[in-house]
Each structure stands twice: as structure tokens, then as C-alpha cells.
Amino acid sequence: MAEPAKSSLRKKAEQRSQASAEVKREKEAVARASAEESNKHPDGFLAHLNLKPIWFAVAFIALFGILLIPTGEGLTLAGKQALAILAFAIIMWVTEAVSYTVSSILIVGIITITLSFAPPLTGETPDAMGTTESIKLALSGFASSAVALVAAALALAAAMQATGLHKRLALIVLKFAGEKTSNVLIGAIAISTILAFFVPSATARAGAVVPILLGMVAAFGLATNSRLGALLIITAAQAVSVWNVGIKTAAAQNIVATNFIESSMNQQVSWGQWFMWAAPWSVMMSIALFFIMRWAIKPEVDHIEGGRAVIERDLKELGPITGKEIRLIIVAVILLFLWATEKSLHPFDSATVTIVAIGFLLLPKVGVFSWKTAEKLINWGTLIVFAVGISLGSLLLKTGAAEWLSEKTFGALGITNMPMLAMIAIVGLFTILIHLGFASATSLSSALIPVFIALAQSVPGAANGGIGFVIIQQFLICFGFLLPISAPQNMLAYGTGAFTAKQFLKTGIPITIVGYLLVLLLSATYWKWIGLV
């Protein structure tokens, strides 16, 4: 056979082999995602008491109890109904009496039925608005551009999983880190930092690095639940939470907050603005995290012999970088540039450019994954919870319930008359403590940010209408450092069996204290100097 013909056949065989490998990689990504979903820790904050049916009933008792009491002074009927639904939602979310997705669908139905008996929010007529209008309120969150951004972000994270690019990036960073334990620890933090820019999913970021770190622990012949295993896996989870604060697109709860700020305070928060405000905290916190973890957990060894070999083996298994990965890198870098220059070098918002990017990534031939794969990798339940959370928060703001609740709680304590730093300290402590009961920061943002907006707007002379106060409280909502149940990435790490809840708490307490003190320090200095507070 002629040499050109052989070369052509060889090239075709290589292309078929590469295509087959890419299809296999997508199937493996779907399988891993399915396994992670089925292996999620089934217990909520109080589920171990086997009280889920009771808490389900308690939620409805709270709902009807508040609906039946007389409407408070300064509160409309619709406002009282919104507070009743909020009480129902909080009990459902804290106890996980049913899954977040199911409780969110219930909330849509309850908003529609309950508000249908209230007068229209416009006040044009005292007649009941009916279900035609109330269902628009219940589904208003689905029409938000923030939901489109989160959907696109979930698809981008799915593209990373389908191509394995996030894993390749993690392996390359760890390869440079070497085998010294302290360097691997730095590498774990560095991976979380880098991936936060490109992977808008905390769970996906944790899912990229945790298996690699476990492989390094196993390479040294140590058990998964060894001190070294606990050190590396806890660090990876905590670092993900640290950078949930630093990057606007790193966590869905940030999009919830900025959506409420835009709709209720008429102020847009660009990706670059958020980064300028939050990144200094995350950088300082990443440094503090390294020293806290080294202090809290002493590993059995200071050197992971064979760790580099594990990394090189995993990189070899991934094979050479594929065309799909290269295209995804190009798209991700362009996206990062467009996010960072939002409203400065171009007129397009983050949601628009991300949706266009996902459309490109799904195209046949030039894209990187198929819609069939995306369907399986994207957690659609997260999107429902997110949209319903926005609907509930918007309802609290539109009915005046958030303002009333803020006045009756924080206003009664005289917080609005305190200096801004004292307000941030007191309300921030409340935010950290209440997070102990929430497994979803997105739900927590939906419940608290409308109240914080109302509180900020009641403060006389607050800088920029109080936006800084709301933003800082959102930073604190991202604090998922104390318990495994406090964040999805914590639960993913906890599911490996590498550490106990007690070990996590031992590291979480000093991390939370240092993070809280850094918030106060920046509130008194940097954030004040740049006019945020």
C-alpha cells in the first residue's frame, strides 16, 4: 500500500480513537455525576432524629398559624401571607422535610393559592387578585436574567465535567506542587482559586480535586481517614467556600443577592466590582487557611512519596489535551475577560455573554459536548430552587413584608442607629449563626437578603444607599466553614469518609473566627476607603 494511503488510514484511525475516547469521557462524567447524586449524604440538620414527617406538618402549622393571626400594624394582608410562606419555607429548608426541589414546587403552589385572596399589590382595587395574577408572582423568579445566568453557569460546569478539563487543570497544579505535604496543601488551595474563575459550581470544583488528593493519600499507603487525608480533603472543601466569596460567578447565592440588589436598590454589581470588593478578603483568607489547617491537623508525614507518580499516571490516563478541551479553554478565557470588563469595555451583561458561550459549546462539530450529555450533567433541581427563591424574596420586598420584618427585629434593637461597623458586626454574627441550620446558601440568601436590603435602606446616610452592608452580609452568607451540612462541597468531601464532623468543626471554628474578623477589618479600612461602606 502507498505511504500516503497508509498515512491517511492512520490519521482516520487516530481520529476515530480520539472520538471514541471523548465519548467514553462524557459517559464517565455522567456516571460520576449520577454516583455523586446517589451518594449524597441523606441527612439534613435534624433528619437524624427521624422527624421529617413531623417537620413537614410543623411547616404547614406555622403557615396556617401565621395566616390566621390578625394582620400586624403597618403590614398588609399580602405582607402577612408572604411572612407565613417564608416561615413555611425556612422550616422546610432547615429540616429538609422534603428535598429542596419538592419544597420549592410546593412554595410556588402555596404562593399562588394564598396570594390569590389578597388585593392586588398595585392597590388599584380592594378585590382579590385571583390566581391569574398570583401565579405571576409565584413564577416571577423564572423570568429573571439571574436564572438564565445560573442555568448557563451550570451548563459551563457541565462542559468542564464532560471534557475533564477541570481535572486536567487540577492535576497540572498538583504536579507543580510536588510531594511535600505543605506544598500539596498550597496546591489544593491554588486549584480552588484557579477553578473559581472558570467553573461556576462549588460542587464541581470540589469534585475535581478531592479524588486526586485521595489518590495521593492512597499512594503513600495511608487510609482515606488518616490525618493526611483529613487535612487535604477538608482544605479542598474550605478553599472552595473561601473563593465562593471572592468571585461573583463562583456561587449561585451571589447571583441571588445581586439580582435583589438590582431590582430593589436599582444598582448593578458587575463582575469586576465584586472582584475588587471581595478578592482581597479571599486572598488573605486563603493564606490564613493554610496556617490554620497546618495547626489544626498534623499529618502523619511531611512528604508524600510517590505522589508525583500518581499525578503523572492520572495525566497519562487523561491522554493528550483534546481539541474540545482547547476550545473550552478559549471560550472560558474569553468569558472571563467579558465578565471582568462587563459594563466598562462592552455593554453586555454576564448572563448574555454566558448564554451565547453555552450556545456555541453545544453546537455540533465546533462545540464540546452534546445536549444529551448536558441534560444528564446539569442539576435542574438547583435551577428550580434558585428561581423559586428569587420569587419568594421578590414577594417579601414587593409586599413590604421584608421592611416590616426588618423594622420589628433589627429596628426594635436600635441597630439602625448604630455606626455601620457595629451594624455589620452584629447582623453578621446573626448571619453566621443562622447558617448553621441551612444546607443551602442559595435558600439562605433568598430568605435574608430582602430583609437586609430593607434594613440597609432604613439607615440614614448609608453609603450608596446601603449596598455595601448588603454585599458584606452576602459574603457572610457564603461562610460554610463550620459543619459538613453547611455547604454542598462540604457534603461531597464528607461523603469520602476522610474526616469526621468533629475534625471539620475543629478547623471550621478558627476559620470562621478569622474570616469574621477579616470582614470587620476590611469594613473599617479597605471597604471604607473605596466607598463601599
ZIZINOR-V179674 format. One record per residue. N is the residue number from 0. RES is the residue in three letters. PHI is phi as a letter, one per 20 degrees, with the letter a starting at -180 (* if undefined). NEAR is the number of other ideal C-beta (glycine too) atoms within 12 Angstrom. Layout:
n-><N & N>
res-><RES & RES>
phi-><PHI & PHI>
near-><NEAR & NEAR>
//
This chain:
n-><0 & 1 & 2 & 3 & 4 & 5 & 6 & 7 & 8 & 9 & 10 & 11 & 12 & 13 & 14 & 15 & 16 & 17 & 18 & 19 & 20 & 21 & 22 & 23 & 24 & 25 & 26 & 27 & 28 & 29 & 30 & 31 & 32 & 33 & 34 & 35 & 36 & 37 & 38 & 39 & 40 & 41 & 42 & 43 & 44 & 45 & 46 & 47 & 48 & 49 & 50 & 51 & 52 & 53 & 54 & 55 & 56 & 57 & 58 & 59 & 60 & 61 & 62 & 63 & 64 & 65 & 66 & 67 & 68 & 69 & 70 & 71 & 72 & 73 & 74 & 75 & 76 & 77 & 78 & 79 & 80 & 81 & 82 & 83 & 84 & 85 & 86 & 87 & 88 & 89 & 90 & 91 & 92 & 93 & 94 & 95 & 96 & 97 & 98 & 99 & 100 & 101 & 102 & 103 & 104 & 105 & 106 & 107 & 108 & 109 & 110 & 111 & 112 & 113 & 114 & 115 & 116 & 117 & 118 & 119 & 120 & 121 & 122 & 123 & 124 & 125 & 126 & 127 & 128 & 129 & 130 & 131 & 132 & 133 & 134 & 135 & 136 & 137 & 138 & 139 & 140 & 141 & 142 & 143 & 144 & 145 & 146 & 147 & 148 & 149 & 150 & 151 & 152 & 153 & 154 & 155 & 156 & 157 & 158 & 159 & 160 & 161 & 162 & 163 & 164 & 165 & 166 & 167 & 168 & 169 & 170 & 171 & 172 & 173 & 174 & 175 & 176 & 177 & 178 & 179 & 180 & 181 & 182 & 183 & 184 & 185 & 186 & 187 & 188 & 189 & 190 & 191 & 192 & 193 & 194 & 195 & 196 & 197 & 198 & 199 & 200 & 201 & 202 & 203 & 204 & 205 & 206 & 207 & 208 & 209 & 210 & 211 & 212 & 213 & 214 & 215 & 216 & 217 & 218 & 219 & 220 & 221 & 222 & 223 & 224 & 225 & 226 & 227 & 228 & 229 & 230 & 231 & 232 & 233 & 234 & 235 & 236 & 237 & 238 & 239 & 240 & 241 & 242 & 243 & 244 & 245 & 246 & 247 & 248 & 249 & 250 & 251 & 252 & 253 & 254 & 255 & 256 & 257 & 258 & 259 & 260 & 261 & 262 & 263 & 264 & 265 & 266 & 267 & 268 & 269 & 270 & 271 & 272 & 273 & 274 & 275 & 276 & 277 & 278 & 279 & 280 & 281 & 282 & 283 & 284 & 285 & 286 & 287 & 288 & 289 & 290 & 291 & 292 & 293 & 294 & 295 & 296 & 297 & 298 & 299 & 300 & 301 & 302 & 303 & 304 & 305 & 306 & 307 & 308 & 309 & 310 & 311 & 312 & 313 & 314 & 315 & 316 & 317 & 318 & 319 & 320 & 321 & 322 & 323 & 324 & 325 & 326 & 327 & 328 & 329 & 330 & 331 & 332 & 333 & 334 & 335 & 336 & 337 & 338 & 339 & 340 & 341 & 342 & 343 & 344 & 345 & 346 & 347 & 348 & 349 & 350 & 351 & 352 & 353 & 354 & 355 & 356 & 357 & 358 & 359 & 360 & 361 & 362 & 363 & 364 & 365 & 366 & 367 & 368 & 369 & 370 & 371 & 372 & 373 & 374 & 375 & 376 & 377 & 378 & 379 & 380 & 381 & 382 & 383 & 384 & 385 & 386 & 387 & 388 & 389 & 390 & 391 & 392 & 393 & 394 & 395 & 396 & 397 & 398 & 399 & 400 & 401 & 402 & 403 & 404 & 405 & 406 & 407 & 408 & 409 & 410 & 411 & 412 & 413 & 414 & 415 & 416 & 417 & 418 & 419 & 420 & 421 & 422 & 423 & 424 & 425 & 426 & 427 & 428 & 429 & 430 & 431 & 432 & 433 & 434 & 435 & 436 & 437 & 438 & 439 & 440 & 441 & 442 & 443 & 444 & 445 & 446 & 447 & 448 & 449 & 450 & 451 & 452 & 453 & 454 & 455 & 456 & 457 & 458 & 459 & 460 & 461 & 462 & 463 & 464 & 465 & 466 & 467 & 468 & 469 & 470 & 471 & 472 & 473 & 474 & 475 & 476 & 477 & 478 & 479 & 480 & 481 & 482 & 483 & 484 & 485 & 486 & 487 & 488 & 489 & 490 & 491 & 492 & 493 & 494 & 495 & 496 & 497 & 498 & 499 & 500 & 501 & 502 & 503 & 504 & 505 & 506 & 507 & 508 & 509 & 510 & 511 & 512 & 513 & 514 & 515 & 516 & 517 & 518 & 519 & 520 & 521 & 522 & 523 & 524 & 525 & 526 & 527 & 528 & 529 & 530 & 531 & 532>
res-><MET & ALA & GLU & PRO & ALA & LYS & SER & SER & LEU & ARG & LYS & LYS & ALA & GLU & GLN & ARG & SER & GLN & ALA & SER & ALA & GLU & VAL & LYS & ARG & GLU & LYS & GLU & ALA & VAL & ALA & ARG & ALA & SER & ALA & GLU & GLU & SER & ASN & LYS & HIS & PRO & ASP & GLY & PHE & LEU & ALA & HIS & LEU & ASN & LEU & LYS & PRO & ILE & TRP & PHE & ALA & VAL & ALA & PHE & ILE & ALA & LEU & PHE & GLY & ILE & LEU & LEU & ILE & PRO & THR & GLY & GLU & GLY & LEU & THR & LEU & ALA & GLY & LYS & GLN & ALA & LEU & ALA & ILE & LEU & ALA & PHE & ALA & ILE & ILE & MET & TRP & VAL & THR & GLU & ALA & VAL & SER & TYR & THR & VAL & SER & SER & ILE & LEU & ILE & VAL & GLY & ILE & ILE & THR & ILE & THR & LEU & SER & PHE & ALA & PRO & PRO & LEU & THR & GLY & GLU & THR & PRO & ASP & ALA & MET & GLY & THR & THR & GLU & SER & ILE & LYS & LEU & ALA & LEU & SER & GLY & PHE & ALA & SER & SER & ALA & VAL & ALA & LEU & VAL & ALA & ALA & ALA & LEU & ALA & LEU & ALA & ALA & ALA & MET & GLN & ALA & THR & GLY & LEU & HIS & LYS & ARG & LEU & ALA & LEU & ILE & VAL & LEU & LYS & PHE & ALA & GLY & GLU & LYS & THR & SER & ASN & VAL & LEU & ILE & GLY & ALA & ILE & ALA & ILE & SER & THR & ILE & LEU & ALA & PHE & PHE & VAL & PRO & SER & ALA & THR & ALA & ARG & ALA & GLY & ALA & VAL & VAL & PRO & ILE & LEU & LEU & GLY & MET & VAL & ALA & ALA & PHE & GLY & LEU & ALA & THR & ASN & SER & ARG & LEU & GLY & ALA & LEU & LEU & ILE & ILE & THR & ALA & ALA & GLN & ALA & VAL & SER & VAL & TRP & ASN & VAL & GLY & ILE & LYS & THR & ALA & ALA & ALA & GLN & ASN & ILE & VAL & ALA & THR & ASN & PHE & ILE & GLU & SER & SER & MET & ASN & GLN & GLN & VAL & SER & TRP & GLY & GLN & TRP & PHE & MET & TRP & ALA & ALA & PRO & TRP & SER & VAL & MET & MET & SER & ILE & ALA & LEU & PHE & PHE & ILE & MET & ARG & TRP & ALA & ILE & LYS & PRO & GLU & VAL & ASP & HIS & ILE & GLU & GLY & GLY & ARG & ALA & VAL & ILE & GLU & ARG & ASP & LEU & LYS & GLU & LEU & GLY & PRO & ILE & THR & GLY & LYS & GLU & ILE & ARG & LEU & ILE & ILE & VAL & ALA & VAL & ILE & LEU & LEU & PHE & LEU & TRP & ALA & THR & GLU & LYS & SER & LEU & HIS & PRO & PHE & ASP & SER & ALA & THR & VAL & THR & ILE & VAL & ALA & ILE & GLY & PHE & LEU & LEU & LEU & PRO & LYS & VAL & GLY & VAL & PHE & SER & TRP & LYS & THR & ALA & GLU & LYS & LEU & ILE & ASN & TRP & GLY & THR & LEU & ILE & VAL & PHE & ALA & VAL & GLY & ILE & SER & LEU & GLY & SER & LEU & LEU & LEU & LYS & THR & GLY & ALA & ALA & GLU & TRP & LEU & SER & GLU & LYS & THR & PHE & GLY & ALA & LEU & GLY & ILE & THR & ASN & MET & PRO & MET & LEU & ALA & MET & ILE & ALA & ILE & VAL & GLY & LEU & PHE & THR & ILE & LEU & ILE & HIS & LEU & GLY & PHE & ALA & SER & ALA & THR & SER & LEU & SER & SER & ALA & LEU & ILE & PRO & VAL & PHE & ILE & ALA & LEU & ALA & GLN & SER & VAL & PRO & GLY & ALA & ALA & ASN & GLY & GLY & ILE & GLY & PHE & VAL & ILE & ILE & GLN & GLN & PHE & LEU & ILE & CYS & PHE & GLY & PHE & LEU & LEU & PRO & ILE & SER & ALA & PRO & GLN & ASN & MET & LEU & ALA & TYR & GLY & THR & GLY & ALA & PHE & THR & ALA & LYS & GLN & PHE & LEU & LYS & THR & GLY & ILE & PRO & ILE & THR & ILE & VAL & GLY & TYR & LEU & LEU & VAL & LEU & LEU & LEU & SER & ALA & THR & TYR & TRP & LYS & TRP & ILE & GLY & LEU & VAL>
phi-><* & f & f & f & f & f & f & f & f & f & f & f & f & f & f & f & f & f & f & f & f & f & f & f & f & f & f & f & f & f & f & f & f & f & f & f & f & f & e & g & f & f & e & e & g & c & f & f & e & l & d & g & f & f & f & f & f & f & f & f & f & f & g & f & f & f & f & e & f & g & f & f & f & n & c & f & f & f & f & f & f & f & f & f & f & f & f & g & f & f & f & f & f & f & e & l & g & c & f & g & f & f & f & f & f & f & f & g & f & f & f & f & f & f & f & f & e & e & f & g & f & f & m & f & b & f & f & f & f & n & f & f & e & f & f & f & f & f & d & f & f & f & e & f & f & f & f & f & f & f & f & f & f & f & f & f & f & f & f & f & f & f & e & m & f & f & f & f & f & f & f & f & f & f & f & f & f & n & d & f & g & f & f & f & f & f & f & f & f & f & f & f & f & f & f & f & f & d & d & e & b & f & f & f & f & f & f & f & e & g & f & f & f & f & f & f & f & f & f & e & n & e & f & g & e & f & f & f & f & f & g & f & f & f & g & f & f & f & f & f & f & g & e & f & f & f & c & g & e & f & b & f & f & f & f & g & f & f & f & f & f & f & f & d & d & l & c & e & d & f & g & f & f & g & f & f & f & e & g & g & f & f & f & f & f & f & f & f & g & g & f & f & f & f & f & f & c & e & f & f & c & d & b & e & f & n & f & f & f & f & f & f & f & f & f & f & f & f & n & f & f & e & f & f & f & f & f & f & f & f & f & f & f & f & g & g & f & f & f & f & d & g & m & d & e & b & e & e & e & f & f & f & f & f & f & f & f & f & g & f & f & e & f & f & m & e & f & c & b & e & f & g & f & f & g & e & e & e & e & f & f & g & f & f & g & f & f & f & f & f & g & f & f & f & f & f & f & f & e & n & f & f & f & f & f & f & f & f & e & f & f & f & e & m & f & f & e & e & g & g & f & f & f & f & f & f & f & f & f & f & f & f & f & f & f & g & e & d & e & c & f & f & f & f & f & f & e & e & g & g & f & f & f & f & f & f & f & e & e & f & m & f & f & l & m & n & f & f & f & f & f & f & f & f & g & f & f & f & f & d & e & e & c & g & f & f & b & g & f & f & f & f & f & f & f & f & m & f & b & d & f & f & f & f & f & f & e & f & f & f & f & f & f & f & f & f & f & f & f & f & f & f & f & e & c & g & f & f & f & e & n & f & c>
near-><9 & 8 & 9 & 10 & 11 & 12 & 13 & 14 & 15 & 15 & 14 & 14 & 14 & 17 & 16 & 14 & 17 & 21 & 18 & 16 & 24 & 33 & 22 & 20 & 32 & 34 & 23 & 25 & 36 & 26 & 19 & 29 & 32 & 17 & 16 & 30 & 26 & 12 & 17 & 29 & 28 & 18 & 22 & 34 & 32 & 24 & 23 & 15 & 15 & 14 & 21 & 27 & 15 & 17 & 29 & 25 & 20 & 23 & 35 & 26 & 18 & 28 & 33 & 19 & 18 & 30 & 28 & 13 & 17 & 10 & 23 & 19 & 11 & 16 & 27 & 26 & 30 & 36 & 37 & 34 & 43 & 46 & 40 & 41 & 48 & 40 & 32 & 39 & 43 & 37 & 38 & 44 & 44 & 34 & 35 & 36 & 32 & 28 & 28 & 36 & 27 & 22 & 39 & 39 & 24 & 32 & 46 & 35 & 24 & 36 & 43 & 30 & 25 & 37 & 43 & 26 & 22 & 38 & 23 & 25 & 27 & 15 & 16 & 10 & 13 & 13 & 14 & 20 & 31 & 19 & 21 & 15 & 26 & 34 & 22 & 25 & 42 & 36 & 30 & 31 & 37 & 27 & 18 & 30 & 27 & 45 & 34 & 30 & 41 & 45 & 33 & 39 & 44 & 40 & 45 & 48 & 45 & 43 & 47 & 45 & 42 & 43 & 43 & 38 & 42 & 44 & 39 & 37 & 37 & 44 & 34 & 28 & 32 & 43 & 29 & 21 & 30 & 23 & 27 & 21 & 36 & 26 & 26 & 46 & 43 & 29 & 38 & 45 & 45 & 33 & 43 & 50 & 36 & 33 & 44 & 44 & 32 & 41 & 45 & 46 & 41 & 48 & 45 & 45 & 45 & 46 & 45 & 43 & 51 & 43 & 33 & 43 & 52 & 35 & 34 & 50 & 39 & 27 & 28 & 31 & 18 & 28 & 18 & 26 & 24 & 30 & 30 & 39 & 38 & 39 & 44 & 53 & 48 & 47 & 49 & 53 & 50 & 57 & 53 & 50 & 51 & 48 & 44 & 52 & 47 & 35 & 43 & 49 & 48 & 47 & 49 & 46 & 48 & 45 & 48 & 48 & 49 & 42 & 46 & 47 & 39 & 30 & 29 & 31 & 29 & 14 & 27 & 26 & 37 & 28 & 41 & 26 & 30 & 39 & 30 & 26 & 38 & 44 & 29 & 26 & 41 & 39 & 26 & 25 & 41 & 37 & 23 & 31 & 42 & 33 & 21 & 31 & 43 & 27 & 18 & 31 & 32 & 18 & 30 & 21 & 26 & 21 & 20 & 38 & 20 & 20 & 37 & 27 & 21 & 29 & 34 & 21 & 19 & 30 & 26 & 14 & 20 & 29 & 22 & 16 & 22 & 30 & 21 & 34 & 32 & 18 & 27 & 40 & 26 & 21 & 36 & 37 & 18 & 24 & 39 & 32 & 23 & 30 & 39 & 27 & 22 & 31 & 23 & 18 & 15 & 19 & 13 & 25 & 31 & 44 & 33 & 22 & 35 & 40 & 27 & 24 & 36 & 35 & 22 & 27 & 39 & 30 & 19 & 12 & 13 & 17 & 27 & 40 & 42 & 27 & 22 & 17 & 30 & 32 & 19 & 25 & 37 & 37 & 35 & 22 & 24 & 40 & 31 & 33 & 45 & 41 & 39 & 45 & 51 & 50 & 46 & 54 & 47 & 38 & 45 & 44 & 38 & 34 & 40 & 32 & 40 & 39 & 32 & 32 & 36 & 36 & 27 & 24 & 25 & 32 & 24 & 14 & 18 & 16 & 31 & 29 & 16 & 21 & 21 & 34 & 24 & 23 & 36 & 42 & 27 & 27 & 41 & 39 & 24 & 26 & 42 & 37 & 22 & 30 & 40 & 27 & 29 & 40 & 37 & 45 & 50 & 48 & 44 & 45 & 45 & 48 & 46 & 46 & 50 & 46 & 45 & 51 & 41 & 37 & 39 & 42 & 32 & 29 & 34 & 13 & 15 & 28 & 24 & 27 & 26 & 33 & 37 & 38 & 48 & 50 & 45 & 46 & 47 & 47 & 50 & 44 & 44 & 50 & 44 & 47 & 45 & 34 & 36 & 39 & 39 & 43 & 43 & 41 & 48 & 44 & 35 & 38 & 50 & 38 & 31 & 37 & 23 & 36 & 40 & 22 & 25 & 18 & 31 & 37 & 25 & 27 & 43 & 40 & 24 & 25 & 38 & 37 & 21 & 31 & 40 & 35 & 23 & 34 & 44 & 31 & 23 & 35 & 35 & 21 & 18 & 25 & 31 & 21 & 16 & 19 & 16 & 35 & 38>
//
